[in-house]
Amino acid sequence: MNPSTKSPSVNPIAELKKYMKPFEKTDSRASILQMVNTLVPLVLLWIGGYLLLSVSYWLALPLLIVAAGFVIRTFIIFHDCCHGSFFKNKKANDVVGTITGVLTLMPYRKWKYSHSRHHATSSNLDKRGEGDMWLLTVGEYAEASFWKRLAYRCYRNPLIMFGLGPILVFLIQSRFNRKGAKSSERNNTYLTNVLIVLLYAALIWAVGWQAFVLVQGPVMFVSGLLGIWLFYVQHQFEDSYFEHEEEWSYVQAAVEGSSYYKLPKPLQWITGNIGFHHVHHLSPKVPNYNLEKAHDASIPLQKATTITLRTSLESLKFRLWDEDTKTFTGYRGAASTVLPKTAVRPSDVLETKTAHPLLPRE
């Protein structure tokens, strides 16, 4: 589907945001209920997995994988707190956000900053590098050094992204503050790290380090893998939207640069409706339990690019963004456009706009 055909004249895409207002209202009762039906099952599944260790680890694993799903659901609560959409009270969002950040191994204020940057710059080719995944255009890849290409290939390799990614992002990278972080953000990271150490120390004391690793290891890894997958596939899909600053539009980036990940109802529930990512990017103040309602209430939003479990797997072959065709391509697809750096390009002779933009700021 061509994104330009998604917006009927009756309800232009530029006016969509105002239709989200009725769904931005926070329902404290719904928020508390979601905390109960998320955190209680998470704890029970963790305990159940531990108790089954004495019977069979293969019986425990299915429970731990389901527990990982509830960690994803916990992350959605954390995510909404970062947007100030889970509770009306800012303090309540900060407290619950910090606690759920401990459970998901993510510092609340650090992620709140980077994620707000992601929303403000999503799909903007001139403002990449913070809160998003590393993406090069075909032209930038052609201009890159051997080592940069190698690093990029490693980063985009599914085995590294989804294999090492959960460990690098959640266990290691999230333990450190970003450069230039304010004191409140740095202190929140320190607090989160201390609380994680205390929680894990208590669990190790209670069940032993071997049982802890056998239980928490799969829960952390699977939830981290699924979290990275969701973030990846919601912006890396066919017919996505990327533009330079002068052409970029926040609303178009939200609706056309974020997918509608249509999941089976059980998976939609466990992932906190985050599949309605186009609605979320259009209006981050809509709490997760209102995303589907907002989607159903707007015909243009229902026409957003839809991907399914099957079609989303196609995104694994996407490597580079082709600015000429406005589509993703693989490295082979880019090979025909890669010229030696010393070669004279036809566009240079014709004195037309170069096909390869400057590399982004490091």
N, C-alpha and C positions, 0 to 999 in steps of 0.2 A: 504494500500500500504506500502510495506517495503521501508524505506528511502534509503536503500543501492541499490535499483534498479532504483533510480531516475537519475543517472548520466551516460549517454551513453559514451562509450569510445571515441567517436568523439570529445566530448566537456566535459572533466573531470570537476567535481564539483570544484576542487581546482583552476581551471583556469577561472571560471565564472566571477570573479570580474573585470577582464580586459575588458570584453565585455560591461561593464556598462559605460565606459568613455564617449562615444558619448552622453549619456543621462544625464550626470552630468552638462551640460551647462545650466546656468541660463538665462532665457529670461525675461528681465525687463518688457517688454510690457505685457507678459502673467501674470507676478506677479502683476502688477498694475491692470490689468483687473480683476484678481481674487479678489483683495482687493475691487474693486468696486462692483462686482457681489456677494460679501459676506457681506460686512459691510452695504451697502445701504439697501438691503432687511432686514437685521437684525433690523436696526433702524425702518424701515417702519412697519415691523411685530409687533415690540414692541409697537409702537404708535397705530397701528390698534387694538391690543389686549386691550390697555388702553381705546380706544374710545368705544369698544364693551362692556365694563363693564357696561355702562349705559343702555345697551339693555338686555344683558344676559351673565352671566359668562360662561355658557355652549357654547355660540357662540364664546367667546373670547379664550377659552382653546385650540381649534384646531389651531388657529393662534399662540398661545404661544408655542405649541409643535413643530410647524414648525420653530418658532424662535429659539427654543432649538437646532434644527438641524443646523441652521446657526451659532450658538455658537460653535458647533463641527467643522464646516468648518473654523471658525475663529481660533479655536485651532490648526488646521492643518497649517494655516499660521504662527502662533506662533511657532509651532513645527519645521517648515522648517527654520525659522529665527534662532532657537537654533542650528540647524545644519549648519548654514551659507549657505544654499542652496536656499533661497528665492530671495536674491539680491546678486549681485557680491560684492557690497560695504559692508564692515563689519559694518560701522556706521549705514547704512540703516537697516541692519538686527537687530542691537541692538535697534534702535529707534522703528521700527515697532514691534519687539518682545516685548518690554516693554509695548507698547500701547495695543497690542492684549492680553498681559498678564493681564492687568487691566480688560479687557472685559471678560476674562475667569477665573479671580480670581487666577492666577498663576504667582508668581514672575519669571521673565525671567531668571535671572542668576542662581537662585537656581535650577530651573528645568533643565536648560541647563547642569548644573554639574551632577545632579542625572541621567539625561537621557543619558548622554555620558557614565556614569558608566554602565547603563543598556546595552547599545550597546556593550561595551567592555567585559562584563561578562555574557551576556545572555546565558542561558542553561549550565553554568559552575557550577557544584554542589559544588565546593570549594570556589566560590566567590559570594555567594548569600547575599542578605540583603540590597542592596542599589539600588534604581531605579527599583526594580522589586517587584513582589508579593510574599508574604510569602509562601514558599513551603517546605514541609518536605518529606523525603523518608519514605518508610515503616519501614525501620530499625530505623531511627531517631525517628519516632513516637513511636515505641516500647520501645525505651530507655528513652523517655521523661517522666518528672514528671506528676502527675495528673493535676497540675495547667497549665503546658505548653500545655498539650493536650486540656484542656478546652479552653484556650486562642486561640489555633489554630482552634478548632472546631467553636468557635464564629467568628473568622476572616473569615473562609471559608464558613460560613453559608450565602446562597444567600440573605436572608432577611437583614442581617447585612451588607454584602459587597455592595449590591446594594440599600439598604434602608438607612442605616446610613452612608455608605461610601461616597456619594457625599457631605454630610454635614461635615464629619470629615476631608476629604481630602482637599476640595476646600475652605470651609469657615474657618476652624480652623487650621489644620496642615500647610497650605500654608502661614499662617500669621507669622510664626516663622522661624528664621534662623536655619540651621543645625549647629551642633557643629563643630567648626574648619573652618567655612566659612571665606573666605577672605573679606576684607573690602569692595571691589567693589560689591561682592555678597550680603553682609549684607545691604549695602546702597541701592541697587536695590530693595531688599525686603521692606525696609522702604519706599522708593519712591512709590512702587506699592501699599502698604497699604494706604498711604496718598492719592494717586490718586483715589483709590477705595472709600475711605471715602468722598472725595470731589464730585465724580461723583454721588454716592448714595444720598448724602445730597442735591445736586442740583435737582435730580429726585424727591426726597421726597418733596422738596420745591415746585416743579412744579405741581405734581399730588396728593400730600398727602401721608402719610405713609401707609394708608390702601390700596389704589390703587397700590402703589408701591409693597407692599408685595404680593398682588393678582396677579400682572403681573410678577414681577421678580422672585417670589418664584418658580412657575412651570418652568420657563425658566432655572433657575439655577439648580433646582433639576433634571429635565429630561436630560439636557445636561451633568450634572455630572454623572448621572446613565449610560447614553450611552457611555460616555468617559471611565468609568471604565470597562464597558462591552467589549468595543473594545480592550482595553489593555489586559483584561483577556483572551478573546477568541483567541487572536492572538498568544498566547504562550501555552495555555492549551487546547490541542486537541489530538485526537487519533493519534498515530504514530509520536508524537513529539520527540524531541531530547534533552537529558540531559546526560552529561558526567562529570567525574572528570577531574581535570586539565591536567593530563598526557595524557588523551585520547581526550580532548576537541579540537575542531577546529572552528575557527571564521567563516569560510565560511559554514561549515556544520551547525553550530548553526544558521546562518542566513537563509539558504535555507531550512533546515530540521526542525529547531526549531521555525520557524515563518510560520504561515499559509497564504494561499491564500484564503482570505475571499471573495468569489464570491457573490457579492450583486447585486440586481436589479439596473439598470442604474441610476434611480433617487437617490437611497441611495448611490451608488458609488460616484456620483457627490457631494452630500451633505456632505459625509465623506472625501472628498478630496483624493480619491483613496487610502486611507490608508489600504484598504483590500489587496492591493498588498504588504503586510507586509514583505514577503520574499525578495522582490526586495529592499525594503527600508533598511532592515537590512544588506543586501549584500552590498549596497552602499548608505549610508545616504546622500551623496551629490546630489543624484538625486532628483530634486524638485518634489513635489507631482503631478504636471501636466505632468510629463514625466514617471511616474511609469508604467502606462499601456503600453506605447510604449516600455519600456525596457523589460517588461514581454513578450510582443508579439514578440519581436525580438530574444528571446532566447528559443529554444525548451526545454532545461533542466528546465528552470524556469517555463515553462508552465506545467511541470509534478510535480510541488511542490504539497504537500498535500493540497487539495482543500476542503473547508467547505462551506456550504450554511447556509441560515437563519435557515432552519430546522435542519440540522445536527449539527450546532453550539450549539444548546440547550443541546446536549448530554454532553457538557463540564460541565454543572452544577452538574453532579454527580461525577466529578473527584475531588478527595481529596488528594491523596498521589501518589508519584512517586515510582513505583516498579523497582528497579535497576536490578532485575533478569530477568523480562519479558520485560523491557524497555517500559512500558506502565503505564498509570494512573490507579488508582484503588480507590475504595471507602473505607470507614472504615471497612465495613463488609469483603471486600476482603483482608484486612490487618489482620483481627482478627486471621486467621489461622496461620499466621507467627509470631504473638506476643507471646513470651514466657516470663514467670516470670523472673525477673532480676537475681534470684538466681539459675535458671535452668541451667543445663549443656547442651550446644548445641552440636549436632552431629558434627558440623564443628570444634568445639573446640577439640573434641576427635580425629578427623582425622587430626588435625593440618593444616587445610586448611584455606584459606582466610575467615575471618569472613563475615557473611551475612549482618551485620549492621555496617556501617561506623560511625566514630565519629560524634558527633553533630557539626554543624557549629559554627564558632566563634560568640559570642553574640555581 
